[in-house]
Amino acid sequence: MLEHASEQSEVGQNRKVQLKIRALALGSQAERLIQQPVGSVWQFQGFLATPRQGKSVVLHIQEFQQD
């Protein structure tokens, strides 16, 4: 599970944005990710997909680096 929080400008107004999203990492990416401390800040790259029988979106992590 990944969490995001920021403040964005929308139509000239500041807006607080918060999001929790399920994430999936496989292979060497999963091995690297599991070694990182919970709550640390990272940038992730990948793609969004819905599971075959799911209704929610999952971020498939292909790359990540410390922010």
PQR file with spaces between the fields and no chain letter, atoms N, CA, C, O and H, PARSE charges and radii, in Angstrom:
ATOM       1  N    MET     1       0.856   -1.168    0.000 -0.4000 1.5000
ATOM       2  CA   MET     1       0.000    0.000    0.000 -0.0000 2.0000
ATOM       3  C    MET     1       0.906    1.235    0.000  0.5500 1.7000
ATOM       4  O    MET     1       1.805    1.349    0.833 -0.5500 1.4000
ATOM       5  N    LEU     2       0.669    2.147   -0.925 -0.4000 1.5000
ATOM       6  CA   LEU     2       1.414    3.405   -0.976 -0.0000 2.0000
ATOM       7  C    LEU     2       0.491    4.540   -0.578  0.5500 1.7000
ATOM       8  O    LEU     2      -0.709    4.498   -0.846 -0.5500 1.4000
ATOM       9  H    LEU     2      -0.061    2.055   -1.602  0.4000 1.0000
ATOM      10  N    GLU     3       1.056    5.554    0.061 -0.4000 1.5000
ATOM      11  CA   GLU     3       0.292    6.736    0.447 -0.0000 2.0000
ATOM      12  C    GLU     3       0.940    7.971   -0.149  0.5500 1.7000
ATOM      13  O    GLU     3       2.165    8.076   -0.216 -0.5500 1.4000
ATOM      14  H    GLU     3       2.032    5.588    0.278  0.4000 1.0000
ATOM      15  N    HIS     4       0.097    8.912   -0.584 -0.4000 1.5000
ATOM      16  CA   HIS     4       0.567   10.178   -1.143 -0.0000 2.0000
ATOM      17  C    HIS     4      -0.180   11.312   -0.450  0.5500 1.7000
ATOM      18  O    HIS     4      -1.379   11.208   -0.190 -0.5500 1.4000
ATOM      19  H    HIS     4      -0.897    8.826   -0.529  0.4000 1.0000
ATOM      20  N    ALA     5       0.536   12.393   -0.154 -0.4000 1.5000
ATOM      21  CA   ALA     5      -0.076   13.600    0.393 -0.0000 2.0000
ATOM      22  C    ALA     5       0.686   14.793   -0.163  0.5500 1.7000
ATOM      23  O    ALA     5       1.915   14.829   -0.120 -0.5500 1.4000
ATOM      24  H    ALA     5       1.509   12.477   -0.365  0.4000 1.0000
ATOM      25  N    SER     6      -0.049   15.766   -0.685 -0.4000 1.5000
ATOM      26  CA   SER     6       0.580   16.980   -1.206 -0.0000 2.0000
ATOM      27  C    SER     6      -0.461   18.087   -1.281  0.5500 1.7000
ATOM      28  O    SER     6      -1.641   17.885   -0.995 -0.5500 1.4000
ATOM      29  H    SER     6      -1.048   15.737   -0.720  0.4000 1.0000
ATOM      30  N    GLU     7       0.015   19.261   -1.673 -0.4000 1.5000
ATOM      31  CA   GLU     7      -0.878   20.389   -1.928 -0.0000 2.0000
ATOM      32  C    GLU     7      -0.692   20.787   -3.383  0.5500 1.7000
ATOM      33  O    GLU     7       0.426   21.042   -3.830 -0.5500 1.4000
ATOM      34  H    GLU     7       0.973   19.425   -1.906  0.4000 1.0000
ATOM      35  N    GLN     8      -1.794   20.837   -4.117 -0.4000 1.5000
ATOM      36  CA   GLN     8      -1.767   21.126   -5.548 -0.0000 2.0000
ATOM      37  C    GLN     8      -2.598   22.368   -5.839  0.5500 1.7000
ATOM      38  O    GLN     8      -3.529   22.695   -5.103 -0.5500 1.4000
ATOM      39  H    GLN     8      -2.702   20.630   -3.754  0.4000 1.0000
ATOM      40  N    SER     9      -2.249   23.051   -6.914 -0.4000 1.5000
ATOM      41  CA   SER     9      -3.020   24.212   -7.353 -0.0000 2.0000
ATOM      42  C    SER     9      -4.026   23.762   -8.405  0.5500 1.7000
ATOM      43  O    SER     9      -3.666   23.110   -9.385 -0.5500 1.4000
ATOM      44  H    SER     9      -1.492   22.786   -7.511  0.4000 1.0000
ATOM      45  N    GLU    10      -5.285   24.116   -8.192 -0.4000 1.5000
ATOM      46  CA   GLU    10      -6.344   23.777   -9.134 -0.0000 2.0000
ATOM      47  C    GLU    10      -7.230   24.999   -9.325  0.5500 1.7000
ATOM      48  O    GLU    10      -7.872   25.463   -8.383 -0.5500 1.4000
ATOM      49  H    GLU    10      -5.578   24.646   -7.396  0.4000 1.0000
ATOM      50  N    VAL    11      -7.260   25.508  -10.525 -0.4000 1.5000
ATOM      51  CA   VAL    11      -8.033   26.694  -10.884 -0.0000 2.0000
ATOM      52  C    VAL    11      -7.708   27.846   -9.925  0.5500 1.7000
ATOM      53  O    VAL    11      -8.603   28.546   -9.452 -0.5500 1.4000
ATOM      54  H    VAL    11      -6.738   25.131  -11.290  0.4000 1.0000
ATOM      55  N    GLY    12      -6.434   28.024   -9.654 -0.4000 1.5000
ATOM      56  CA   GLY    12      -5.990   29.129   -8.813 -0.0000 2.0000
ATOM      57  C    GLY    12      -6.202   28.919   -7.326  0.5500 1.7000
ATOM      58  O    GLY    12      -5.902   29.818   -6.541 -0.5500 1.4000
ATOM      59  H    GLY    12      -5.707   27.455  -10.039  0.4000 1.0000
ATOM      60  N    GLN    13      -6.697   27.790   -6.916 -0.4000 1.5000
ATOM      61  CA   GLN    13      -6.939   27.494   -5.508 -0.0000 2.0000
ATOM      62  C    GLN    13      -6.017   26.352   -5.072  0.5500 1.7000
ATOM      63  O    GLN    13      -5.778   25.414   -5.833 -0.5500 1.4000
ATOM      64  H    GLN    13      -6.941   27.059   -7.554  0.4000 1.0000
ATOM      65  N    ASN    14      -5.506   26.440   -3.850 -0.4000 1.5000
ATOM      66  CA   ASN    14      -4.711   25.341   -3.308 -0.0000 2.0000
ATOM      67  C    ASN    14      -5.643   24.242   -2.808  0.5500 1.7000
ATOM      68  O    ASN    14      -6.680   24.508   -2.201 -0.5500 1.4000
ATOM      69  H    ASN    14      -5.700   27.202   -3.232  0.4000 1.0000
ATOM      70  N    ARG    15      -5.250   23.015   -3.077 -0.4000 1.5000
ATOM      71  CA   ARG    15      -6.070   21.867   -2.694 -0.0000 2.0000
ATOM      72  C    ARG    15      -5.170   20.807   -2.076  0.5500 1.7000
ATOM      73  O    ARG    15      -4.140   20.448   -2.647 -0.5500 1.4000
ATOM      74  H    ARG    15      -4.407   22.799   -3.571  0.4000 1.0000
ATOM      75  N    LYS    16      -5.560   20.308   -0.907 -0.4000 1.5000
ATOM      76  CA   LYS    16      -4.825   19.219   -0.269 -0.0000 2.0000
ATOM      77  C    LYS    16      -5.266   17.915   -0.908  0.5500 1.7000
ATOM      78  O    LYS    16      -6.459   17.647   -1.053 -0.5500 1.4000
ATOM      79  H    LYS    16      -6.396   20.599   -0.443  0.4000 1.0000
ATOM      80  N    VAL    17      -4.281   17.110   -1.290 -0.4000 1.5000
ATOM      81  CA   VAL    17      -4.549   15.839   -1.961 -0.0000 2.0000
ATOM      82  C    VAL    17      -3.970   14.714   -1.116  0.5500 1.7000
ATOM      83  O    VAL    17      -2.812   14.775   -0.704 -0.5500 1.4000
ATOM      84  H    VAL    17      -3.312   17.328   -1.172  0.4000 1.0000
ATOM      85  N    GLN    18      -4.772   13.692   -0.858 -0.4000 1.5000
ATOM      86  CA   GLN    18      -4.322   12.504   -0.145 -0.0000 2.0000
ATOM      87  C    GLN    18      -4.833   11.282   -0.902  0.5500 1.7000
ATOM      88  O    GLN    18      -5.954   11.274   -1.410 -0.5500 1.4000
ATOM      89  H    GLN    18      -5.713   13.643   -1.193  0.4000 1.0000
ATOM      90  N    LEU    19      -3.995   10.253   -0.967 -0.4000 1.5000
ATOM      91  CA   LEU    19      -4.353    9.061   -1.717 -0.0000 2.0000
ATOM      92  C    LEU    19      -3.664    7.850   -1.117  0.5500 1.7000
ATOM      93  O    LEU    19      -2.498    7.921   -0.728 -0.5500 1.4000
ATOM      94  H    LEU    19      -3.084   10.259   -0.554  0.4000 1.0000
ATOM      95  N    LYS    20      -4.378    6.746   -1.041 -0.4000 1.5000
ATOM      96  CA   LYS    20      -3.803    5.446   -0.715 -0.0000 2.0000
ATOM      97  C    LYS    20      -4.101    4.552   -1.909  0.5500 1.7000
ATOM      98  O    LYS    20      -5.229    4.518   -2.401 -0.5500 1.4000
ATOM      99  H    LYS    20      -5.325    6.688   -1.356  0.4000 1.0000
ATOM     100  N    ILE    21      -3.083    3.826   -2.376 -0.4000 1.5000
ATOM     101  CA   ILE    21      -3.256    2.967   -3.534 -0.0000 2.0000
ATOM     102  C    ILE    21      -2.518    1.646   -3.308  0.5500 1.7000
ATOM     103  O    ILE    21      -1.422    1.608   -2.750 -0.5500 1.4000
ATOM     104  H    ILE    21      -2.167    3.854   -1.977  0.4000 1.0000
ATOM     105  N    ARG    22      -3.151    0.578   -3.756 -0.4000 1.5000
ATOM     106  CA   ARG    22      -2.486   -0.720   -3.680 -0.0000 2.0000
ATOM     107  C    ARG    22      -1.355   -0.732   -4.696  0.5500 1.7000
ATOM     108  O    ARG    22      -1.473   -0.152   -5.776 -0.5500 1.4000
ATOM     109  H    ARG    22      -4.042    0.609   -4.209  0.4000 1.0000
ATOM     110  N    ALA    23      -0.262   -1.393   -4.345 -0.4000 1.5000
ATOM     111  CA   ALA    23       0.895   -1.448   -5.231 -0.0000 2.0000
ATOM     112  C    ALA    23       1.439   -2.874   -5.262  0.5500 1.7000
ATOM     113  O    ALA    23       1.291   -3.636   -4.307 -0.5500 1.4000
ATOM     114  H    ALA    23      -0.167   -1.863   -3.467  0.4000 1.0000
ATOM     115  N    LEU    24       2.071   -3.211   -6.381 -0.4000 1.5000
ATOM     116  CA   LEU    24       2.610   -4.547   -6.585 -0.0000 2.0000
ATOM     117  C    LEU    24       4.006   -4.421   -7.164  0.5500 1.7000
ATOM     118  O    LEU    24       4.220   -3.707   -8.143 -0.5500 1.4000
ATOM     119  H    LEU    24       2.191   -2.592   -7.157  0.4000 1.0000
ATOM     120  N    ALA    25       4.949   -5.115   -6.558 -0.4000 1.5000
ATOM     121  CA   ALA    25       6.318   -5.172   -7.082 -0.0000 2.0000
ATOM     122  C    ALA    25       6.709   -6.643   -7.182  0.5500 1.7000
ATOM     123  O    ALA    25       6.398   -7.437   -6.293 -0.5500 1.4000
ATOM     124  H    ALA    25       4.776   -5.696   -5.762  0.4000 1.0000
ATOM     125  N    LEU    26       7.390   -7.001   -8.262 -0.4000 1.5000
ATOM     126  CA   LEU    26       7.787   -8.389   -8.491 -0.0000 2.0000
ATOM     127  C    LEU    26       9.302   -8.494   -8.651  0.5500 1.7000
ATOM     128  O    LEU    26       9.973   -7.514   -8.975 -0.5500 1.4000
ATOM     129  H    LEU    26       7.643   -6.356   -8.984  0.4000 1.0000
ATOM     130  N    GLY    27       9.822   -9.678   -8.424 -0.4000 1.5000
ATOM     131  CA   GLY    27      11.233   -9.960   -8.689 -0.0000 2.0000
ATOM     132  C    GLY    27      12.186   -9.090   -7.895  0.5500 1.7000
ATOM     133  O    GLY    27      12.011   -8.880   -6.695 -0.5500 1.4000
ATOM     134  H    GLY    27       9.276  -10.474   -8.161  0.4000 1.0000
ATOM     135  N    SER    28      13.211   -8.582   -8.595 -0.4000 1.5000
ATOM     136  CA   SER    28      14.252   -7.789   -7.928 -0.0000 2.0000
ATOM     137  C    SER    28      13.698   -6.491   -7.351  0.5500 1.7000
ATOM     138  O    SER    28      14.209   -6.000   -6.344 -0.5500 1.4000
ATOM     139  H    SER    28      13.353   -8.753   -9.569  0.4000 1.0000
ATOM     140  N    GLN    29      12.660   -5.926   -7.973 -0.4000 1.5000
ATOM     141  CA   GLN    29      12.047   -4.703   -7.423 -0.0000 2.0000
ATOM     142  C    GLN    29      11.421   -5.001   -6.062  0.5500 1.7000
ATOM     143  O    GLN    29      11.538   -4.197   -5.137 -0.5500 1.4000
ATOM     144  H    GLN    29      12.245   -6.324   -8.791  0.4000 1.0000
ATOM     145  N    ALA    30      10.763   -6.138   -5.935 -0.4000 1.5000
ATOM     146  CA   ALA    30      10.161   -6.522   -4.660 -0.0000 2.0000
ATOM     147  C    ALA    30      11.234   -6.753   -3.596  0.5500 1.7000
ATOM     148  O    ALA    30      11.066   -6.359   -2.442 -0.5500 1.4000
ATOM     149  H    ALA    30      10.668   -6.791   -6.686  0.4000 1.0000
ATOM     150  N    GLU    31      12.323   -7.386   -3.986 -0.4000 1.5000
ATOM     151  CA   GLU    31      13.414   -7.632   -3.043 -0.0000 2.0000
ATOM     152  C    GLU    31      14.020   -6.326   -2.544  0.5500 1.7000
ATOM     153  O    GLU    31      14.320   -6.198   -1.357 -0.5500 1.4000
ATOM     154  H    GLU    31      12.460   -7.706   -4.923  0.4000 1.0000
ATOM     155  N    ARG    32      14.204   -5.354   -3.435 -0.4000 1.5000
ATOM     156  CA   ARG    32      14.731   -4.042   -3.025 -0.0000 2.0000
ATOM     157  C    ARG    32      13.735   -3.310   -2.136  0.5500 1.7000
ATOM     158  O    ARG    32      14.110   -2.707   -1.131 -0.5500 1.4000
ATOM     159  H    ARG    32      13.961   -5.458   -4.400  0.4000 1.0000
ATOM     160  N    LEU    33      12.471   -3.370   -2.516 -0.4000 1.5000
ATOM     161  CA   LEU    33      11.441   -2.605   -1.813 -0.0000 2.0000
ATOM     162  C    LEU    33      11.239   -3.100   -0.385  0.5500 1.7000
ATOM     163  O    LEU    33      11.036   -2.296    0.525 -0.5500 1.4000
ATOM     164  H    LEU    33      12.167   -3.860   -3.333  0.4000 1.0000
ATOM     165  N    ILE    34      11.290   -4.391   -0.184 -0.4000 1.5000
ATOM     166  CA   ILE    34      11.033   -4.945    1.148 -0.0000 2.0000
ATOM     167  C    ILE    34      12.121   -4.535    2.150  0.5500 1.7000
ATOM     168  O    ILE    34      11.898   -4.597    3.359 -0.5500 1.4000
ATOM     169  H    ILE    34      11.454   -5.045   -0.923  0.4000 1.0000
ATOM     170  N    GLN    35      13.278   -4.123    1.665 -0.4000 1.5000
ATOM     171  CA   GLN    35      14.371   -3.700    2.542 -0.0000 2.0000
ATOM     172  C    GLN    35      14.248   -2.240    2.984  0.5500 1.7000
ATOM     173  O    GLN    35      15.018   -1.791    3.833 -0.5500 1.4000
ATOM     174  H    GLN    35      13.460   -4.072    0.683  0.4000 1.0000
ATOM     175  N    GLN    36      13.295   -1.493    2.424 -0.4000 1.5000
ATOM     176  CA   GLN    36      13.160   -0.078    2.739 -0.0000 2.0000
ATOM     177  C    GLN    36      12.295    0.106    3.984  0.5500 1.7000
ATOM     178  O    GLN    36      11.339   -0.642    4.189 -0.5500 1.4000
ATOM     179  H    GLN    36      12.670   -1.857    1.734  0.4000 1.0000
ATOM     180  N    PRO    37      12.621    1.092    4.813 -0.5600 1.5000
ATOM     181  CA   PRO    37      11.835    1.321    6.028  0.2800 2.0000
ATOM     182  C    PRO    37      10.432    1.841    5.707  0.5500 1.7000
ATOM     183  O    PRO    37      10.250    2.655    4.802 -0.5500 1.4000
ATOM     184  N    VAL    38       9.455    1.360    6.456 -0.4000 1.5000
ATOM     185  CA   VAL    38       8.080    1.840    6.325 -0.0000 2.0000
ATOM     186  C    VAL    38       8.055    3.324    6.640  0.5500 1.7000
ATOM     187  O    VAL    38       8.670    3.764    7.611 -0.5500 1.4000
ATOM     188  H    VAL    38       9.603    0.698    7.191  0.4000 1.0000
ATOM     189  N    GLY    39       7.352    4.099    5.829 -0.4000 1.5000
ATOM     190  CA   GLY    39       7.241    5.536    6.053 -0.0000 2.0000
ATOM     191  C    GLY    39       8.297    6.351    5.342  0.5500 1.7000
ATOM     192  O    GLY    39       8.252    7.580    5.386 -0.5500 1.4000
ATOM     193  H    GLY    39       6.852    3.742    5.040  0.4000 1.0000
ATOM     194  N    SER    40       9.257    5.698    4.680 -0.4000 1.5000
ATOM     195  CA   SER    40      10.274    6.454    3.947 -0.0000 2.0000
ATOM     196  C    SER    40       9.656    7.011    2.654  0.5500 1.7000
ATOM     197  O    SER    40       8.618    6.533    2.195 -0.5500 1.4000
ATOM     198  H    SER    40       9.294    4.699    4.644  0.4000 1.0000
ATOM     199  N    VAL    41      10.306    8.019    2.081 -0.4000 1.5000
ATOM     200  CA   VAL    41       9.752    8.750    0.937 -0.0000 2.0000
ATOM     201  C    VAL    41      10.460    8.316   -0.340  0.5500 1.7000
ATOM     202  O    VAL    41      11.688    8.322   -0.417 -0.5500 1.4000
ATOM     203  H    VAL    41      11.149    8.407    2.454  0.4000 1.0000
ATOM     204  N    TRP    42       9.664    7.936   -1.347 -0.4000 1.5000
ATOM     205  CA   TRP    42      10.184    7.414   -2.603 -0.0000 2.0000
ATOM     206  C    TRP    42       9.389    7.949   -3.785  0.5500 1.7000
ATOM     207  O    TRP    42       8.265    8.423   -3.623 -0.5500 1.4000
ATOM     208  H    TRP    42       8.666    7.930   -1.284  0.4000 1.0000
ATOM     209  N    GLN    43       9.977    7.871   -4.969 -0.4000 1.5000
ATOM     210  CA   GLN    43       9.277    8.147   -6.220 -0.0000 2.0000
ATOM     211  C    GLN    43       9.160    6.818   -6.954  0.5500 1.7000
ATOM     212  O    GLN    43      10.136    6.079   -7.077 -0.5500 1.4000
ATOM     213  H    GLN    43      10.891    7.485   -5.100  0.4000 1.0000
ATOM     214  N    PHE    44       7.963    6.523   -7.437 -0.4000 1.5000
ATOM     215  CA   PHE    44       7.704    5.255   -8.106 -0.0000 2.0000
ATOM     216  C    PHE    44       7.321    5.487   -9.555  0.5500 1.7000
ATOM     217  O    PHE    44       6.665    6.475   -9.886 -0.5500 1.4000
ATOM     218  H    PHE    44       7.170    7.124   -7.336  0.4000 1.0000
ATOM     219  N    GLN    45       7.734    4.570  -10.416 -0.4000 1.5000
ATOM     220  CA   GLN    45       7.323    4.563  -11.812 -0.0000 2.0000
ATOM     221  C    GLN    45       6.760    3.193  -12.112  0.5500 1.7000
ATOM     222  O    GLN    45       7.248    2.185  -11.599 -0.5500 1.4000
ATOM     223  H    GLN    45       8.267    3.767  -10.148  0.4000 1.0000
ATOM     224  N    GLY    46       5.735    3.155  -12.944 -0.4000 1.5000
ATOM     225  CA   GLY    46       5.123    1.895  -13.306 -0.0000 2.0000
ATOM     226  C    GLY    46       3.872    2.147  -14.115  0.5500 1.7000
ATOM     227  O    GLY    46       3.782    3.124  -14.859 -0.5500 1.4000
ATOM     228  H    GLY    46       5.339    3.973  -13.360  0.4000 1.0000
ATOM     229  N    PHE    47       2.913    1.261  -13.966 -0.4000 1.5000
ATOM     230  CA   PHE    47       1.654    1.433  -14.690 -0.0000 2.0000
ATOM     231  C    PHE    47       0.485    1.039  -13.794  0.5500 1.7000
ATOM     232  O    PHE    47       0.636    0.276  -12.840 -0.5500 1.4000
ATOM     233  H    PHE    47       2.986    0.467  -13.362  0.4000 1.0000
ATOM     234  N    LEU    48      -0.684    1.583  -14.129 -0.4000 1.5000
ATOM     235  CA   LEU    48      -1.908    1.287  -13.394 -0.0000 2.0000
ATOM     236  C    LEU    48      -2.690    0.212  -14.123  0.5500 1.7000
ATOM     237  O    LEU    48      -2.767    0.213  -15.351 -0.5500 1.4000
ATOM     238  H    LEU    48      -0.806    2.203  -14.904  0.4000 1.0000
ATOM     239  N    ALA    49      -3.264   -0.698  -13.366 -0.4000 1.5000
ATOM     240  CA   ALA    49      -4.100   -1.746  -13.949 -0.0000 2.0000
ATOM     241  C    ALA    49      -5.136   -2.170  -12.916  0.5500 1.7000
ATOM     242  O    ALA    49      -4.963   -1.961  -11.715 -0.5500 1.4000
ATOM     243  H    ALA    49      -3.201   -0.699  -12.368  0.4000 1.0000
ATOM     244  N    THR    50      -6.209   -2.767  -13.405 -0.4000 1.5000
ATOM     245  CA   THR    50      -7.199   -3.347  -12.504 -0.0000 2.0000
ATOM     246  C    THR    50      -7.005   -4.854  -12.505  0.5500 1.7000
ATOM     247  O    THR    50      -6.791   -5.451  -13.560 -0.5500 1.4000
ATOM     248  H    THR    50      -6.349   -2.937  -14.380  0.4000 1.0000
ATOM     249  N    PRO    51      -7.078   -5.479  -11.329 -0.5600 1.5000
ATOM     250  CA   PRO    51      -6.975   -6.939  -11.280  0.2800 2.0000
ATOM     251  C    PRO    51      -8.116   -7.576  -12.070  0.5500 1.7000
ATOM     252  O    PRO    51      -9.149   -6.944  -12.292 -0.5500 1.4000
ATOM     253  N    ARG    52      -7.936   -8.792  -12.482 -0.4000 1.5000
ATOM     254  CA   ARG    52      -8.938   -9.473  -13.316 -0.0000 2.0000
ATOM     255  C    ARG    52     -10.316   -9.483  -12.690  0.5500 1.7000
ATOM     256  O    ARG    52     -11.313   -9.299  -13.387 -0.5500 1.4000
ATOM     257  H    ARG    52      -7.097   -9.306  -12.302  0.4000 1.0000
ATOM     258  N    GLN    53     -10.389   -9.695  -11.395 -0.4000 1.5000
ATOM     259  CA   GLN    53     -11.694   -9.748  -10.739 -0.0000 2.0000
ATOM     260  C    GLN    53     -11.851   -8.630   -9.719  0.5500 1.7000
ATOM     261  O    GLN    53     -12.675   -8.722   -8.809 -0.5500 1.4000
ATOM     262  H    GLN    53      -9.578   -9.845  -10.828  0.4000 1.0000
ATOM     263  N    GLY    54     -11.062   -7.580   -9.872 -0.4000 1.5000
ATOM     264  CA   GLY    54     -11.103   -6.496   -8.898 -0.0000 2.0000
ATOM     265  C    GLY    54     -11.747   -5.241   -9.443  0.5500 1.7000
ATOM     266  O    GLY    54     -11.940   -5.093  -10.650 -0.5500 1.4000
ATOM     267  H    GLY    54     -10.392   -7.505  -10.611  0.4000 1.0000
ATOM     268  N    LYS    55     -12.072   -4.352   -8.546 -0.4000 1.5000
ATOM     269  CA   LYS    55     -12.675   -3.076   -8.921 -0.0000 2.0000
ATOM     270  C    LYS    55     -11.733   -1.911   -8.651  0.5500 1.7000
ATOM     271  O    LYS    55     -11.985   -0.794   -9.101 -0.5500 1.4000
ATOM     272  H    LYS    55     -11.915   -4.473   -7.565  0.4000 1.0000
ATOM     273  N    SER    56     -10.657   -2.161   -7.925 -0.4000 1.5000
ATOM     274  CA   SER    56      -9.739   -1.089   -7.572 -0.0000 2.0000
ATOM     275  C    SER    56      -8.530   -1.092   -8.505  0.5500 1.7000
ATOM     276  O    SER    56      -8.263   -2.076   -9.194 -0.5500 1.4000
ATOM     277  H    SER    56     -10.453   -3.069   -7.559  0.4000 1.0000
ATOM     278  N    VAL    57      -7.822    0.000   -8.513 -0.4000 1.5000
ATOM     279  CA   VAL    57      -6.627    0.149   -9.338 -0.0000 2.0000
ATOM     280  C    VAL    57      -5.404   -0.273   -8.531  0.5500 1.7000
ATOM     281  O    VAL    57      -5.336   -0.048   -7.323 -0.5500 1.4000
ATOM     282  H    VAL    57      -8.039    0.799   -7.953  0.4000 1.0000
ATOM     283  N    VAL    58      -4.441   -0.888   -9.213 -0.4000 1.5000
ATOM     284  CA   VAL    58      -3.185   -1.306   -8.579 -0.0000 2.0000
ATOM     285  C    VAL    58      -2.036   -0.692   -9.369  0.5500 1.7000
ATOM     286  O    VAL    58      -2.016   -0.754  -10.598 -0.5500 1.4000
ATOM     287  H    VAL    58      -4.497   -1.071  -10.195  0.4000 1.0000
ATOM     288  N    LEU    59      -1.074   -0.095   -8.656 -0.4000 1.5000
ATOM     289  CA   LEU    59       0.134    0.418   -9.289 -0.0000 2.0000
ATOM     290  C    LEU    59       1.148   -0.719   -9.364  0.5500 1.7000
ATOM     291  O    LEU    59       1.572   -1.248   -8.336 -0.5500 1.4000
ATOM     292  H    LEU    59      -1.090   -0.044   -7.658  0.4000 1.0000
ATOM     293  N    HIS    60       1.533   -1.089  -10.573 -0.4000 1.5000
ATOM     294  CA   HIS    60       2.567   -2.104  -10.785 -0.0000 2.0000
ATOM     295  C    HIS    60       3.910   -1.377  -10.843  0.5500 1.7000
ATOM     296  O    HIS    60       4.198   -0.677  -11.814 -0.5500 1.4000
ATOM     297  H    HIS    60       1.189   -0.659  -11.408  0.4000 1.0000
ATOM     298  N    ILE    61       4.722   -1.541   -9.813 -0.4000 1.5000
ATOM     299  CA   ILE    61       5.977   -0.812   -9.684 -0.0000 2.0000
ATOM     300  C    ILE    61       7.027   -1.438  -10.600  0.5500 1.7000
ATOM     301  O    ILE    61       7.308   -2.634  -10.521 -0.5500 1.4000
ATOM     302  H    ILE    61       4.488   -2.109   -9.024  0.4000 1.0000
ATOM     303  N    GLN    62       7.597   -0.610  -11.463 -0.4000 1.5000
ATOM     304  CA   GLN    62       8.667   -1.073  -12.345 -0.0000 2.0000
ATOM     305  C    GLN    62      10.019   -0.468  -11.979  0.5500 1.7000
ATOM     306  O    GLN    62      11.066   -1.027  -12.304 -0.5500 1.4000
ATOM     307  H    GLN    62       7.369    0.361  -11.526  0.4000 1.0000
ATOM     308  N    GLU    63       9.988    0.672  -11.305 -0.4000 1.5000
ATOM     309  CA   GLU    63      11.221    1.365  -10.908 -0.0000 2.0000
ATOM     310  C    GLU    63      10.882    2.252   -9.710  0.5500 1.7000
ATOM     311  O    GLU    63       9.762    2.751   -9.595 -0.5500 1.4000
ATOM     312  H    GLU    63       9.137    1.126  -11.041  0.4000 1.0000
ATOM     313  N    PHE    64      11.853    2.441   -8.825 -0.4000 1.5000
ATOM     314  CA   PHE    64      11.669    3.405   -7.739 -0.0000 2.0000
ATOM     315  C    PHE    64      13.016    3.922   -7.275  0.5500 1.7000
ATOM     316  O    PHE    64      14.045    3.256   -7.393 -0.5500 1.4000
ATOM     317  H    PHE    64      12.762    2.036   -8.919  0.4000 1.0000
ATOM     318  N    GLN    65      12.973    5.129   -6.744 -0.4000 1.5000
ATOM     319  CA   GLN    65      14.184    5.758   -6.210 -0.0000 2.0000
ATOM     320  C    GLN    65      13.799    6.654   -5.049  0.5500 1.7000
ATOM     321  O    GLN    65      12.668    7.130   -4.957 -0.5500 1.4000
ATOM     322  H    GLN    65      12.138    5.670   -6.648  0.4000 1.0000
ATOM     323  N    GLN    66      14.751    6.872   -4.174 -0.4000 1.5000
ATOM     324  CA   GLN    66      14.486    7.700   -3.006 -0.0000 2.0000
ATOM     325  C    GLN    66      14.278    9.140   -3.428  0.5500 1.7000
ATOM     326  O    GLN    66      15.000    9.662   -4.277 -0.5500 1.4000
ATOM     327  H    GLN    66      15.670    6.486   -4.249  0.4000 1.0000
ATOM     328  N    ASP    67      13.293    9.772   -2.833 -0.4000 1.5000
ATOM     329  CA   ASP    67      12.923   11.159   -3.162 -0.0000 2.0000
ATOM     330  C    ASP    67      13.806   12.131   -2.406  0.5500 1.7000
ATOM     331  O    ASP    67      13.652   13.344   -2.548 -0.5500 1.4000
ATOM     332  H    ASP    67      12.706    9.347   -2.143  0.4000 1.0000
